[in-house]
Amino acid sequence: MSPTAGATMGAHPSQHHRWAHECGCRAVFQPDVTPASVDPAVPEPARRQPPRHAWLRLCALTVLGSVLVWTWHTGTLSGVTLRSVQHEVSQAGPWGPLAYIGCFTLLQPLGVSAHLFLVVAGLAWPLPIALPVGYCGMMGAALTAFGLARWMGRDEVQRRLPRWLDRWDARLEQGGLRTVILIRLLFFTTFAVQLMLAVSKVRFRDYILGTAIGNLPVMVAVIVFSERVARWMGG
């Protein structure tokens, strides 16, 4: 080895630092971490850290589950019938539409049928009022179900998602609008469907637009039919 080559190799670290500094590059040194400490054979999702606020989400899920079990065991939601909802709406007077939207938003994600609320809207108000009120309540329920399920369970579901569902989930993330519209047209506001969409990778924009478009035909049909029945029964 020539003296020139030896001098070059000996000066290589300092020359490298000066060259990196002159080029404006950032060098991050971690002397305590060796390449062997990171196993390239382990996929990135397996090394993912637990999500933040995991305990808070677990507590919220436990409380929600307890409420659902309590309402099922005591039969509280079984008292939510067509007559009871219609009676409460009629008793609310001018506040009826707001009360209706609030009940729709909070109770439908807990398992109360959306058709029940839509029928009530058609029986309680004329179409110019029933349609926008029913639409607001339906979208409020969709937002509530999406927000709760995504906040409490999406991270855990994504970590445990089988590999054969990864491709479908990725397609739903990239082009989910058409899929959401089709799912809503077929299954409307089915409880399991709303949870499935919320814990998937579907974008919020695609979810809300797909729900707004896909749910519209069924909602209009139910409210219009109910309003016609109410008019026929009323003579």
Solvent accessible surface area in square Angstrom, and as a share of the most:
residue,aa,sasa,rsa
1,M,181,0.81
2,S,59,0.38
3,P,122,0.77
4,T,104,0.60
5,A,40,0.31
6,G,29,0.28
7,A,68,0.53
8,T,74,0.43
9,M,125,0.56
10,G,62,0.60
11,A,34,0.26
12,H,111,0.50
13,P,77,0.48
14,S,50,0.32
15,Q,79,0.35
16,H,83,0.37
17,H,90,0.40
18,R,135,0.49
19,W,147,0.51
20,A,11,0.09
21,H,152,0.68
22,E,136,0.61
23,C,71,0.43
24,G,63,0.61
25,C,74,0.44
26,R,231,0.84
27,A,59,0.46
28,V,126,0.73
29,F,142,0.59
30,Q,116,0.52
31,P,119,0.75
32,D,135,0.70
33,V,75,0.43
34,T,76,0.44
35,P,125,0.79
36,A,96,0.75
37,S,76,0.49
38,V,76,0.44
39,D,68,0.35
40,P,127,0.80
41,A,87,0.68
42,V,51,0.30
43,P,68,0.43
44,E,115,0.52
45,P,76,0.48
46,A,71,0.55
47,R,92,0.34
48,R,127,0.46
49,Q,140,0.62
50,P,100,0.63
51,P,33,0.21
52,R,204,0.74
53,H,121,0.54
54,A,44,0.34
55,W,196,0.69
56,L,102,0.51
57,R,45,0.16
58,L,90,0.45
59,C,72,0.43
60,A,29,0.23
61,L,90,0.45
62,T,80,0.47
63,V,94,0.54
64,L,46,0.23
65,G,29,0.28
66,S,62,0.40
67,V,63,0.36
68,L,56,0.28
69,V,97,0.56
70,W,146,0.51
71,T,12,0.07
72,W,203,0.71
73,H,143,0.64
74,T,71,0.41
75,G,31,0.30
76,T,66,0.38
77,L,44,0.22
78,S,85,0.55
79,G,48,0.46
80,V,37,0.21
81,T,64,0.37
82,L,65,0.32
83,R,204,0.74
84,S,40,0.26
85,V,17,0.10
86,Q,61,0.27
87,H,99,0.44
88,E,111,0.50
89,V,10,0.06
90,S,74,0.48
91,Q,126,0.56
92,A,30,0.23
93,G,41,0.39
94,P,129,0.81
95,W,174,0.61
96,G,1,0.01
97,P,35,0.22
98,L,109,0.54
99,A,43,0.33
100,Y,2,0.01
101,I,44,0.22
102,G,31,0.30
103,C,58,0.35
104,F,1,0.00
105,T,27,0.15
106,L,117,0.58
107,L,44,0.22
108,Q,7,0.03
109,P,11,0.07
110,L,44,0.22
111,G,49,0.47
112,V,13,0.08
113,S,58,0.37
114,A,3,0.02
115,H,84,0.38
116,L,31,0.16
117,F,1,0.00
118,L,0,0.00
119,V,41,0.23
120,V,0,0.00
121,A,0,0.00
122,G,2,0.02
123,L,44,0.22
124,A,38,0.30
125,W,36,0.13
126,P,72,0.46
127,L,33,0.17
128,P,109,0.69
129,I,74,0.37
130,A,0,0.00
131,L,51,0.25
132,P,68,0.43
133,V,15,0.09
134,G,0,0.00
135,Y,64,0.24
136,C,67,0.40
137,G,0,0.00
138,M,1,0.00
139,M,25,0.11
140,G,15,0.15
141,A,2,0.01
142,A,1,0.01
143,L,76,0.38
144,T,33,0.19
145,A,7,0.05
146,F,10,0.04
147,G,36,0.34
148,L,74,0.37
149,A,11,0.08
150,R,45,0.16
151,W,99,0.35
152,M,22,0.10
153,G,18,0.18
154,R,65,0.24
155,D,49,0.26
156,E,66,0.30
157,V,57,0.33
158,Q,34,0.15
159,R,92,0.34
160,R,183,0.67
161,L,41,0.20
162,P,59,0.37
163,R,195,0.71
164,W,191,0.67
165,L,48,0.24
166,D,66,0.34
167,R,174,0.64
168,W,97,0.34
169,D,4,0.02
170,A,45,0.35
171,R,165,0.60
172,L,3,0.01
173,E,57,0.26
174,Q,127,0.57
175,G,46,0.44
176,G,0,0.00
177,L,60,0.30
178,R,208,0.76
179,T,42,0.25
180,V,0,0.00
181,I,38,0.19
182,L,103,0.51
183,I,19,0.10
184,R,0,0.00
185,L,80,0.40
186,L,119,0.59
187,F,107,0.45
188,F,12,0.05
189,T,11,0.07
190,T,64,0.37
191,F,84,0.35
192,A,66,0.51
193,V,16,0.09
194,Q,1,0.00
195,L,67,0.34
196,M,74,0.33
197,L,0,0.00
198,A,0,0.00
199,V,28,0.16
200,S,6,0.04
201,K,75,0.32
202,V,0,0.00
203,R,103,0.38
204,F,103,0.43
205,R,140,0.51
206,D,7,0.04
207,Y,0,0.00
208,I,35,0.18
209,L,81,0.41
210,G,0,0.00
211,T,0,0.00
212,A,20,0.16
213,I,90,0.46
214,G,0,0.00
215,N,0,0.00
216,L,76,0.38
217,P,72,0.46
218,V,39,0.22
219,M,3,0.01
220,V,53,0.31
221,A,60,0.47
222,V,27,0.16
223,I,0,0.00
224,V,43,0.24
225,F,142,0.59
226,S,5,0.03
227,E,14,0.06
228,R,113,0.41
229,V,48,0.28
230,A,30,0.23
231,R,144,0.53
232,W,207,0.73
233,M,144,0.64
234,G,69,0.66
235,G,101,0.97
